[in-house]
Amino acid sequence: MSGKDRTDDPIVRFSGVRKSYDGETLVVRDLNLDIVRGEFLTLLGPSGSGKTTSLMMLAGFEAPTEGTISIGGKDVTALPPYRRGIGVVFQNYALFPHMTIGQNVGYPLRVRGAAQADIDKRVVEALEMVELGAFADRRPAQLSGGQQQRAALARALVFRPELVLLDEPLGALDKQLREQMQYELKRLHEELKVTMVYVTHDQTEALTMSDRIAVFNDGGIQQLARPSDLYENPQNAFVAEFVGENNRLTGIVTGGSENGVYVDVGGGVSVHARPVGSFAPGDRTVLSLRPERIAVGKDGQWENDFTIEIDKVVYLGDVNRLLLRFAGGSEFAVRVANQGGGPVFQRGDSVRVAWRQSDCLAFPAE
């Protein structure tokens, strides 16, 4: 999204928000978050990380234990959901089975007292927008899962809200349809310039769709950044491991250079890494290294260069996934593109692997 498509004033602000169900355990802790008007923000994290609870508090279905939530500069912490003017799409669609698709989509307008002529016009527009114009008279049970999800999206958009919340809306779809709907949602977001807040545990989905991603764990945001920044420059070991495929190696810092640290990963192997934080000799560290940043059979002047035996080969069609193991026991994966006519890898073969020091991140041990 370009700067001209939105202003940088927050449409949503969480201020010191906490949530506890039992008065002791915090499922959301000290949440301070501004959501920019017009952006597509994804709340990403594992089950129990606090992301869905945060979305439900924004929708008004859950009340914060502490703190305030504002929308458009107005404190809505105590407002019921129907007075917040938010469109919501759930994973289970939540369509009324006894109503037609047209009636389902028009429901938000009817409860707001809109004239029937206006309802009819806007239902047609909303269904055309999600390519369901010919399905207005069908019941939800007569539609596929993907079509039901489109109908639920049309219902959330029909009253033209400024803010739409989506709680794992594609979770029940198969892989191909899920990917198709990702692009469809992003297209609608760009066309309508509506603010979308999206909850998922699928990091590929988050990277594909988002302007920014808030990575949740243990009730709080671990990092908030654009997808490329999140992937290239994770702030801690959890973010590095959760976002994208990642090799995790553990070791002991033995010393430093002008722009890095040397880490003993066992078996007499020393890896040169880029530190995230400060280290002293003897400190334990966790190394993060993306499989695609490791070159196989490359001659070059990279800081890390080893010859290692292949422990396992996994054929994935477009790539071969090689599992290698240092003498000290540390295992890591390498992805090699299947270009046809290239080398055939087998277990027990020795291969030369290399990577840049800047691509190997050293985090403080947890």
N, C-alpha and C positions, 0 to 999 in steps of 0.2 A: 504494500500500500504506500502510495507516495504521500508526502507531507501535505500536498494541496487537497487530499481527499479527506482530511480530518484535522481537527484542532487538537492541541495537546492539553486541553482541560479535561480533568477526570469526570466521567459520567458516573462512576461508582467509586466510593471511598470506604474501605474498612479501616477503622481506627481502634487499635487496641482490643481487637475482638478475641474473646475466649469462649470456648464451649466445653461444658462438662455435663454428662448425663447423670453421674452419681455423686457429684459434689467433691470428688477427689481427683479422678483421672481426667486430664485435659485431652480432648480429642482434637481441638484446635487451640493453639497457644499463641497469644500476642500477635495476631494477624494484622499487619498494616500494609494495605495494598491499594494503589490507585489504578483503576481501569480506564484507559484513555478512550474518549469518545470516538467511535468508528473503528476500533481495532478488533481483531480476532485474537482473543486471549485464551490459551488452553491451560487448565489446571491439570497437571500430569503427576501421577504418583501411584504407588502400589495400593492394594486394598488396605484400608485402615489408616491411611496417611493424613486424612482430614480434608481432602479435596472435595468430595461429595457433600460433606457436612457444610463446608464453606459455601457451596453453591446453594444448598437448601436454605441456609440463613439469608442469602441474598434474595432468594425467591420469596421468603417469608414463611416457609413451611417449618423452619426451626428458628427458635429465638436464641440470641447470644446469651451466654451467662454473664459476660461483661463486654463493654465496648459499644461502639455505635457503627451503623451502616447508613451511608447517605447515597441517594441517587439524584443526580442533577442538582446537587447542593442542598437537597432537602433530607432531613433525618427521617428515615423510614423504619428504624429499628422496631418500633411498636406497631407499624402498619400491617394489616392483614394482606395476604397475597393479592387478592382481587383489587386492592387499591394501589398497587405498585406499578401497574401498567407494563408488566413484563410478559413476554412470550416465553413459554417453557415447552421443551420437547424432551420426552422421557424415552428410555430404552424400550419400554413395553408399549409404546405408542399412546396408550390411554384413550383410544377412540371409543365412542359409545356404540356398542354393537347393534342396538335397535334403530340407530339413525343411519341415513344414507351418508355418503362421503360429503356431499354438498351441505347437508344439515350439520355434520360434524364441524366442517370448516367454518360455517356461518355462526356456530354457537357463541363464540366470544362477542360477536357483534349483537346478537339477540339479547344477551344478558346486559349489554351496555345500552339497550334501548334504541338501537339504530332502526331507521325506517326499512321496511321490507325491500323496497326498490334498491336502496343502497346496499343492503345485504346481498341481494342477488347479483348485483354488478361486481361487488368486491370478491364474492366467492368465485365467480367466473375468472376474474383476474388472477386470484391466488392459485387456483387449480391450473390455469394455463402456465403460470410461472414455474410450477413444479412438474409440468408436462403430464397432468392428469385431467385435462379438459374433458375427455370423453368418459370419465368415470364418476361423474357427480351423482348419478342415480344408483350406484352400486353400494352394497353394504360392506363394511370392513372385512367380513369373512370371505368375500368374493375377490379380495385383492391379495397379491403376494406380499411378503414381508417388506420388500423394498418399496412397493406402492403404498403400503400402509405408513411407512416412515415418511414418504413424501407428503401424504395427506396430513400427518401430524405436523410436519413443518409448515404446510400451507395454513393450518389452523393457528399456529403460533405467529404467523406473519400477517394474517388477514386484517388485523386491526392496526397495522402499521406501528408497532412499538419501536421505541428507540433502542431497546435492549432485549436480546433473546438469549435464553439460557438453554444449554443442551447437555443432558446428563447421559453420557455413553450412548448416544442415539443410534450408533451403528453396530453395537455389540452383538446383536442377534442375526446379523447378515453374513452371508458367505463372503469369502475373500474377494472375489471378483466384483460383486455388487457393492461391497464395502468400499473398495477403491473408487468405483464409479461415483458413489455418493459423496466421497470426500471431495472430489473435484466439483460436483454439483453444489455442495454447500459453499465451497469457496467462491464459485461463480456468483451465487446469490448474494453472498456477503459483499463482494466487490460491486455488484450492480446496485444493491439497495443501500449500501453504505451504513448498514445497521451495526451496532455493537453486538458482537457475539462472544459469549463466555462458554467454553466447551470443556467438559470433564471427560478424561479418558485415562486408562492405564497403558494404552498402546503408544509407545514412544515414536514409532514410525508415523502413525496417524498425526501425532502432535507436530512432528517435524515438517510434514507435508502441508499442513493447513494453516499454521499459526503465524501471526505477526510477532507475538511474544509467547513464551512459555514460562509458567510458574511451576517449578518442580517441588512437589510436596513430599515430606517424610516426617513421621513422628509428630504430626500436628502443626508443622510449620513449613514455610517456604525455604528451601535450601538454596535456590538460585532463581532469579527472574531475569530473562534475557531473550534476545532474538534467537531463532533456531540455530543459525550458524555460530553465534557466539557461545551458545550453550554446548554445542558439539565440539567446537574447537578449543574452548577455554573453560572447561568445567572448574568450579571453585572448590570442590571437594571430591573425595573418592566415591561418595554415594552417587552424585550427579554423573560422574564419569562412567560408572558402572551401569546406571539405570538408563542413560540416554545413549543408544547405539550399542553395537557389539564392542566389547572391550576385553583386553587381556589384563588380568590383575596378577601382578607379581609382588611378593613381599621380600624385604631384605633389610640390611643394616647399612646406614650411611658410613662410609669409610673416609671420606674427604670431599674436597670441593675444587672446582676450577673457577675461572673468571665468570662463567655463565651457567654453571651446572653443579651437580653433585655426582659422586661415584657411589654406587650401591652394590654391595655384595649380595647376590641372590642365591648363593650356595654353590658348592662344587668348585670353588675358586673362580667363578664367573663374576666379573665386574661390569655393571651396566652404567652408562653415562646418561643422566636424566636432567630434565628441566624442573627445578623445584617450584612448588606452589606452597609458599610459606618459608619459614626459616628452619635450618637444620644444623646440627652439630654432629661431629663424629660419634658414632655409637647409637644415634637415634634410629628407631624403627620407622620404616616407611612402606607405603603401598604405591607401587608403580602402575600407571595406566598407559596402555599402548594399543591403539586401534589396529585390527588385523590388516586393513588395507594400506596402512602406512609402512608395512614391512615388505621389503623387496626380496625376491628370491633369485639367486644366481646373478646378482648385479655387481659389477665392478665399479667401485667408486670410493670416495673419500669420506664416507659417513662415519660418524663417531662410534657407532656400534656395529660390529661386523663379526659374525660367528659362523662356524660350520657345525651343524647339529644333525642328529639322526632323526628321521621321521618316525613318530610313534604310531600314527594312524592317518589314513587318508579317507575323507568323506566326499563322495561325488554328489554335487548339488546341481548338476546340469550346466548352468552358466559359469560356475566356479568350482574349483576343487578346494576343499578346506583341509589344510594340513595341520595336524596336531604334533607339535615338537616338544621336546623335554630336555632342559638343561641337566647336566650331570648331578646338580644339587636337588633335582626333583621338580623344579618349577616348570609348569606346562603352559604353553601358549599356542594360539591359533594363528594361522596365516591363510589369507584368501588369495588364490591365484586364478586369474581369469582363464576360462576355457576357450582358447582361440582356435582350436583345431590344429593338429599337426605339431603341437608343442610338446614339451617333455612329458613323459608318463611317470607319475610319481608312485612309488610303492613303499610300503612299510619297511623300515630298515635301511632305506637309502640315506646317504648323507647329503645335505643341501647347505648351500651358503646363504645366510640371511643377513640383512643389514637394515638399519633404520637410523634416522637422524636423532640426535640428542634432543632437539626441540619438539619432536613428536612423542617423546616418552616423558610423562608427567610424574613427578614424585610428590605424593601427599603425605601429611602426617598420619601415622598409623592410628586407627580408631581405638 
